[in-house]
Amino acid sequence: MANNFQWKASSVSGTKKPENDDDWAIISCGINGSTNLHSEGKFSNTDEDIIFAVSDGMGGGNAGHLASALILEHLSEIIPHTLKAAATGFHPDYLELLELAIEKIHTEINLAAAKDEAHHGMAATLTLAWFTPGNLYLAHVGDSRLYFHRSGETRQLTDDHTLVWKKFNRGEITEMQMRRHPRRSVLYQVVGAGNQSPTAQIGSVPYQAGDQFILCTDGIIDGAYQKHIDAAFVNHINEPESLHDDLLDTALRNSGYDDTTIIAISVS
């Protein structure tokens, strides 16, 4: 059964540097290829799937911005090939497909870095939500996040790939301690950086009408605590524009040091 999606997305440069290393993409995909969609819109996945993704780049010079942009560019090229195969009767394993896509994108980022010494070691996070008519498939590397809200309950579907996040998840430190930890942004999984292929978090989640989602980079998390995220979901049911604006304003008001990117989505 097809669903209707409504969203709002934006990215704001942080105050610590002039270049915005974040990027986002909203892509409709079908057997005839992919189309990049605008920052605000509505979409029914009757004939095509829809993918939302955010990426936070890192590296010297403009390498961070290049890495995040390349990741999303390659993503829009890879996914349609599988949908073409499905149209011929092949039934793909979407989870395996996402693992292979991450590996391919990782290789492409490393190849691009090797061509220019100024881009050596460039890398990026990737958090992706792929909505088919039946399921949400997610792929995640790094510390950008995907949140899910239903019936008053908010869940973070992704795990930050930091040792500090592991300590927080085990209950060894509080949210405040995690936020103030000097190694809170040190990632052990990234796309690129010349490393071996990352071990991505891959999964699937059934979704239904009334569900809400947020994809965001760590700029949002720097300025919006869990209580802010919970309250924003509750206060803006099926209102992705105001949900987006509320959390972005909160994050920029309380921090704004890092690049800040958010996509807010509602399903009907």
N, C-alpha and C positions, 0 to 999 in steps of 0.2 A: 504494500500500500504506500502510495506516495505521500510525502509530507511537505508542508510549506515552511520555508525558512525566512526569517527577517534578521538583519544584522546591522551593526555599525562598527567600523574599524578606523583606527588612526594611530599615528606614531609621532612622538614629539621628541626633539633632540634634548639631551640633558645639558646641564650647565658646565660639565667638566671638560667638554671638548666640542669643537665646531661640527664635526662630522657625525651624522646619525648612523650608528652601526646596526641598528635594528631594521627589520623588514617584515612585511606581512604579505599574504596572498590569499585571495578567495578565488577558487577555480571551479568552473563547471566542466565535467569530463564525460564524454560519451565515445561511441565507436568512431566518430568522425573527428576526434581530437579534443582539444581543451580551449576554454575561453576564460580570460582573466576578467573578473567581475569588479564592480566599483566598491568604494568604501562603505556605501550604504545601499541596501537593496532588498528585494524580495525574490524568492526562487522556489519553484516546485520541482522536486526530483522525480517527476513522472518518467521522463525519458533519459535524464542524465543524473549522475551523482554530483555531489558538491563537496569540496574540500576547503577547509580553513587551516591556515598555517601561520606560525610566527617563528622568527629566527633572530637571534642576537649574535652578531659577529664580533670577533676579537682578532687582534693583530695590529702591527704597526702601520703607520701611514693610512691609506684607505683600504687596507687589507680586510678589516672587519666588515666594512660595508660590502665589499666585493664578495666575501664569503657568504654572508646571509643572502645576498641577491642571487648568487650562483645556485645556492641550495634550492631556492624556490623556483628558479628558472628550470633546473633539471627535473624538479618534481613534476612540473606541468608537462614535461615531455615524456616522462616514464609511465605515468599512470594510464594514459589513453591506450597504450599498446596492449595492456592486459584486458581492457574492456573490449578491444577489437577481438582478442582471442576468445573472450566469453561469448561474443556474438556468433562465433563459428561453432559453438557447442562445447567448447572447453570451459570447465567450471573451475576458476582459479581459487587457490587458497589465499585469501586476502592478507592473512597474517604473514604467510611466507613471502608474498609479494612485497609487503612493506619492509621486511627484513632485507630482501634483495635490493630494493630501491635505496635504502639507507646505505648499503654497501657500495652501490654504484655511485651515489652522490658523494660519498666519502672519498672514493677514488678520484672522481673528477675534481674535487676541491684540492686534493694533494697534487694532482697533475698541474692544475692552474698555478698553484703556489710555486711549483718547481720551475716554472717558466720565467719567474721574475724574483730576483733576490729580495726585493722590497716587500714581497708578499710571503716570504718564507715563514712557515708555521701558522699561517692564517687558519682560522677555525670558526665554528659557529654552533649554537644550539639549534635544535629543531623540535617544535611541538606541533603535531598535525592531527586534525580530526576529519576523517573521511566518512561522510554520511551516504550510505546506500539506502534503498528503501527499507531494508530489514535491520541494519545494525550501524552503529558508530564504530569505526575501526580507528585506533589511535596508534601513533608512533611518536616516540619521545627520546631525545638525547639532550642532556644538559640540565639547566635549571629554569627554563621557561615553563609555564604551567598550563594545565587544562583543568578547569573547574566545572562541576555538574551540579545543578540544583533541581530538586523535585519535591513538591509538597512540603516546603518549609525546611528541607534538609539539604545542606551543601556538602559535597564531597570533592576533594582534590584527587583527580584520577591519575595524576602523574607524580612520580617521586623525583625530587631534586637529586641529581647525581653529584652530591657532595658528602663528605664524611660528617660534616656538621649536621646535615639533614638526617643522617642515620642516627646520630646521637639524640636528636630531637624526637625521632620516631620511637626510639627505645625508651623515651621518658627520662633520659639522663640530663637534659637541659630544657629550659622553658623556651617559649616562643621569643621572649625578650632576649634571653641569653643567645639564642640562635641568631637573632638579628644583629647582635653586637659582637658576635664572634669574629676575630680577625681573619679566619679562614673560611668564612661563610660563602665566599664566591669562588673558591678553588674547586674546579670541576675535575672529576676523574673519568668522565665520558664526554667527548665532544665529536663533532663531525669535522674531519680535517686534522690540522696540526701535525701532519706527517706520521701520525700514529697508526697502529693496527686498527682494523674496522671496529667501531664502537659496538658495545652490547646494548642495543636499543631496547627500551621498554615498548613492547608490542602487545596490544590487547583489543578486545571487542566488548561493547556495552550495548544492550538493547536500549532503545530510546522511544519516546512516545510524545504525542501532542501535549503541550504544556511544559515540557522540559526547557531549561535554560542552560547556556554554556558560556564560559569565558575562556579565551586563550590570551595569555599575556606574557611579556618578558619581565625580568626581575625589577625593572623600573617601577612597575605597579606595586610589587611586593615590598619594595623599599619604603613606600609611603602609605600603603594600605594594609592594616593588620587583618587577621582572620575575622575579627568582629566587624570590621568595615565591609568586608566582602560578604559575610552572612547578611548583614543589614541591607546592603545594596540589592541583593537578590530578592529579599523579602519585600522591600519597598518599591520594586519596579518589576512586578510580575508581568511577563509578556510585553515589556517595554524596553527593547534592546538599546534604543537611542538614549533614554534617560539612565539606564543601567550603566552604559558606557560612560556617559558624561559624569555621573556621580563618582565612579571609581577613578576616572582619570583626574578629575578635579581634586579628589582626596589625595591621590598619589603625588601630584605636582605641588599641592599646598604643603604636604608634610615632608617632601623630599625634593624630587626634580633634578637631583644631581646626575643620575644616569639616564640614558635613553629610555623612553617609556612607550610601550606599545600594547594595545588591547583590541581584541575583537569580542564583542558581545552578541550573542545569538539567542533567538527564541524559536521554538518549533510549534507549529499549529496544524 
